[in-house]
Amino acid sequence: MMNIALCCDERYLAPALFTIISVDARLKSDAHVHILGDKLSEEAQGLLKNVTRCLNRVTGVTLYRSTGLPLPASFFPGHVSRAAFLRLFLQDILPQNIARLVYLDVDMMINCDIGELFQVDLHGEPIAATRDAFFTTADFLQDHLFSDALQLVGKPYFNSGVMVMNLDHMRRNHWTAKAEAILKKHAVNLPHWDQDVLNLLCNGDWFELPSEWNEKVHFYGNTERRSRYRYIFERMALIGNYAPLRKAKIIHFTSTAKPWTAGFGWPAVPQYRARAMIYRARFSDYRRALSMSESFVSKRGSDTSGP
């Protein structure tokens, strides 16, 4: 049985369901979804379970409640979900008989069978992932104090939105205790939060996946970053070239702008919204989740960015 994990709170309830539905639509084998929730209400949990009962290849869902994080509430900036940090502790939270899984952020659009990713050879490494679009190695992060302080300079740096995780390796090497120690000691020097922690834990030792498994939309559409990091774009010959995005197996809506944000017109957003309309017509609980996520955001502020 393939295992897939996501983390979400009520702000990202609808995107989480979108991701799960789009995974199910392309699966060729059965899968079990594990959802690590931060302060999910009983209603939100019910919606997650109801939708997954209507799917074809996702045969079950298990919800896990947050047990707290070793960080003060003031640590979390507005556009970062507390739930995202729960992935640091998957090896302890999930049943011990689960040796490997595919982790997905909830701001994804799936265009392929995730089973292919689940079967990838990790070559003895704890994680398989793609390089981060802007920070291909940690020495690109000239303002990234964390990389300097903890000797990540010159080592490959991955994006943690899509990962194949070897949980047994993490258990044997005490990743939970190490992650907690890093968070307590270096919290103020974590510009990219839990992603920095995962990169430090790997210390450059991870298996690199082709970029098609995690194509990041803001790499193609954010004009401010395209200007700031133009030398990276020129090096990678991607300015004006959307071909990799069109061929992507997984599209990742990174950064603070999301496809459910009004006025957001970057590549792949029309396709996301077209699928969302289909899912709204098919699943009444997905429609309800959309309303809940919008209500949650309006109470907490206008920010609609993701983990």
C-alpha positions in Angstrom: 0.0 0.0 0.0 1.3 3.4 -1.0 1.3 6.0 1.7 0.9 9.8 1.1 1.1 12.5 3.7 -0.1 16.1 3.8 -0.2 18.8 6.5 -2.9 21.4 6.7 -5.0 23.7 8.9 -8.5 25.0 8.1 -7.0 27.8 6.0 -5.8 25.2 3.6 -8.6 22.7 4.0 -9.9 23.2 0.4 -6.4 23.2 -1.2 -5.6 20.0 0.7 -8.8 18.4 -0.7 -8.0 19.6 -4.2 -4.5 18.0 -4.0 -6.0 14.7 -2.7 -8.6 14.6 -5.4 -6.1 15.4 -8.2 -3.8 12.6 -6.8 -6.7 10.1 -6.8 -7.7 11.0 -10.4 -4.4 9.7 -11.7 -3.5 6.9 -9.4 -3.1 3.4 -10.9 -2.8 1.6 -7.5 -4.4 2.0 -4.1 -3.1 4.6 -1.6 -3.7 5.6 2.0 -3.6 9.3 2.8 -2.2 10.6 6.2 -3.3 14.2 7.1 -1.4 16.0 9.9 -3.8 18.7 11.0 -3.2 21.7 13.1 -6.3 22.7 15.0 -8.8 21.2 12.6 -12.3 21.4 13.8 -14.6 18.3 13.9 -16.4 19.7 10.9 -13.2 20.0 8.9 -12.2 16.5 9.8 -15.6 15.3 8.7 -15.3 17.0 5.3 -11.9 15.4 4.7 -13.2 11.9 5.5 -16.4 12.4 3.5 -14.6 13.4 0.3 -12.0 10.6 0.5 -14.8 8.1 0.9 -16.0 9.1 -2.6 -12.6 8.5 -4.3 -11.4 5.5 -6.3 -7.8 4.7 -5.5 -7.5 6.6 -2.2 -9.0 3.9 -0.1 -8.5 5.4 3.3 -7.5 8.5 5.3 -6.1 8.9 8.7 -6.1 12.2 10.6 -3.5 13.1 13.2 -3.9 16.1 15.5 -1.0 18.4 16.3 0.7 17.7 19.5 2.4 21.1 19.7 5.6 22.5 18.3 8.8 23.5 20.2 8.4 27.1 19.1 6.6 30.2 20.4 3.5 31.4 18.5 5.4 34.6 17.6 7.8 32.6 15.5 5.3 31.9 12.7 5.0 34.7 10.1 1.6 35.3 8.6 2.2 33.4 5.3 3.7 30.3 7.0 1.3 27.6 8.3 2.2 26.0 11.6 0.9 22.8 10.1 3.9 22.7 7.6 6.3 22.2 10.5 4.6 18.9 11.4 6.3 17.2 8.5 9.5 17.4 10.5 8.0 14.8 12.9 6.3 12.4 10.4 8.7 9.6 11.4 7.2 9.7 15.0 3.7 10.7 14.3 2.9 8.0 11.8 2.7 4.3 12.7 6.1 2.7 13.0 5.4 0.1 10.4 5.3 2.8 7.7 8.8 2.8 6.2 8.4 5.2 3.3 5.9 7.7 2.0 5.4 10.5 -0.5 4.9 13.9 1.2 3.1 16.7 -0.7 2.4 20.3 0.1 -1.2 21.3 -0.3 -0.6 24.0 -3.0 -0.1 21.4 -5.7 -1.7 20.3 -9.0 -1.0 16.6 -9.8 -0.6 15.6 -13.5 0.7 12.1 -13.1 0.5 8.8 -11.2 2.2 9.4 -7.8 2.9 5.6 -7.7 5.8 6.2 -10.0 7.3 8.6 -7.4 6.6 6.3 -4.5 8.7 3.6 -6.1 11.7 5.7 -6.9 15.1 4.3 -5.7 16.4 6.5 -2.9 19.9 5.2 -3.3 20.3 4.9 0.5 19.4 8.5 1.1 16.7 9.7 3.6 14.9 12.0 1.1 14.4 12.3 -2.6 13.4 15.8 -3.7 14.1 18.5 -6.4 16.5 21.3 -6.1 14.9 24.6 -5.1 14.3 26.8 -8.1 16.2 29.8 -6.7 18.5 28.2 -4.2 20.1 25.4 -6.2 22.9 25.4 -3.7 23.0 27.0 -0.4 25.8 29.4 -1.3 23.2 31.3 -3.5 21.6 32.4 -0.3 23.9 35.4 0.4 21.4 36.7 2.9 20.6 33.3 4.3 22.3 33.4 7.7 21.2 29.9 8.4 23.4 28.4 5.7 26.4 30.3 6.8 26.0 29.5 10.5 25.4 25.8 9.9 27.8 25.1 7.1 25.4 24.5 4.2 27.4 26.7 1.9 28.2 24.8 -1.4 25.8 21.9 -0.7 22.7 21.2 -2.8 19.6 22.7 -1.4 16.2 21.1 -2.0 12.6 22.3 -2.0 10.6 20.3 0.5 7.2 20.6 -1.2 7.5 17.1 -2.8 9.5 14.5 -1.0 9.9 10.7 -1.0 10.8 10.1 2.7 12.6 7.1 4.2 11.0 7.1 7.6 13.0 4.1 8.9 16.3 6.0 8.2 14.9 9.0 10.0 14.0 6.9 13.0 17.3 5.2 13.2 19.1 8.5 13.0 16.9 10.3 15.6 15.6 13.0 13.3 12.9 14.1 15.7 15.4 15.0 18.5 17.7 16.6 16.1 14.9 18.7 14.5 13.7 19.9 17.9 17.3 20.9 18.8 17.7 22.9 15.6 14.4 24.7 16.1 15.2 25.6 19.6 18.7 26.8 18.9 18.4 28.4 15.4 14.8 29.5 15.1 15.7 33.2 14.4 18.0 32.1 11.6 15.5 30.0 9.6 14.5 32.2 6.6 12.9 29.2 5.0 11.6 27.6 8.2 11.1 23.9 8.2 12.7 23.5 4.8 15.9 24.8 6.2 15.7 22.2 9.0 15.2 19.4 6.6 18.2 20.5 4.5 20.3 20.7 7.5 19.3 17.2 8.7 20.3 15.9 5.2 23.4 18.0 5.2 23.6 17.7 1.4 23.0 14.0 1.3 19.7 13.5 -0.5 18.7 12.0 -3.9 17.8 14.6 -6.6 14.6 14.1 -8.5 14.1 15.6 -12.0 12.5 19.0 -11.7 9.3 17.8 -13.5 8.3 16.3 -10.1 8.1 19.7 -8.5 7.9 22.6 -11.0 7.5 25.8 -9.1 5.2 28.4 -10.7 6.7 31.4 -9.2 10.0 30.6 -11.0 8.2 31.4 -14.2 5.8 34.2 -13.2 7.1 36.4 -10.4 8.7 39.4 -12.2 10.3 40.8 -9.1 12.1 37.6 -8.4 12.9 37.1 -12.1 14.7 40.5 -12.0 16.4 39.8 -8.6 17.6 36.4 -9.6 18.1 37.1 -13.3 21.6 35.5 -13.3 20.0 32.2 -12.3 17.4 32.4 -15.0 20.1 33.2 -17.6 22.3 30.4 -16.3 19.4 27.9 -16.6 18.1 29.3 -19.9 14.5 29.5 -18.7 13.6 33.1 -19.4 10.4 33.0 -21.5 10.5 29.2 -21.7 7.4 27.6 -20.2 8.0 24.2 -21.7 9.1 22.6 -18.4 6.0 23.8 -16.7 3.8 22.4 -19.5 5.5 19.0 -19.1 5.4 19.0 -15.3 4.2 15.9 -13.4 3.5 18.1 -10.4 3.0 21.8 -10.4 3.8 23.6 -7.2 2.3 27.0 -6.5 5.1 28.3 -4.3 5.5 31.7 -2.7 2.8 33.8 -1.2 0.5 34.0 -4.3 -1.8 31.0 -4.8 -4.2 30.0 -7.6 -7.2 30.6 -5.3 -6.1 34.3 -4.8 -8.2 36.8 -6.7 -6.3 38.4 -9.6 -3.6 35.8 -9.6 -2.7 35.2 -13.3 0.5 33.2 -13.4 1.0 30.1 -15.6 -1.1 27.0 -14.8 -3.6 28.9 -12.8 -6.4 28.6 -15.4 -5.9 24.8 -15.4 -6.1 24.8 -11.6 -9.3 26.8 -11.5 -10.8 24.7 -14.3 -10.2 21.5 -12.2 -11.5 23.2 -9.1 -14.8 24.0 -10.9 -15.1 20.3 -11.8 -14.4 19.2 -8.2 -16.9 21.7 -6.9 -19.6 20.3 -9.1 -18.8 16.7 -8.1 -18.1 17.0 -4.4 -20.5 18.9 -2.2 -18.1 18.6 0.7 -15.3 20.2 -1.4 -17.7 23.2 -1.9 -18.2 23.3 1.8 -14.5 23.2 2.4 -14.0 26.2 0.1 -16.5 28.2 2.2 -14.7 27.1 5.4 -11.3 28.1 4.1 -12.6 31.5 2.9 -14.3 32.1 6.3 -11.1 31.1 8.2 -9.0 33.5 6.1 -11.5 36.4 6.5 -11.4 36.0 10.3 -7.6 35.8 10.5 -6.8 38.4 7.8 -6.5 38.6 4.1 -3.4 36.4 3.7 -4.1 33.3 1.6 -0.5 32.0 1.2 0.6 28.5 1.9 2.9 26.4 3.9 
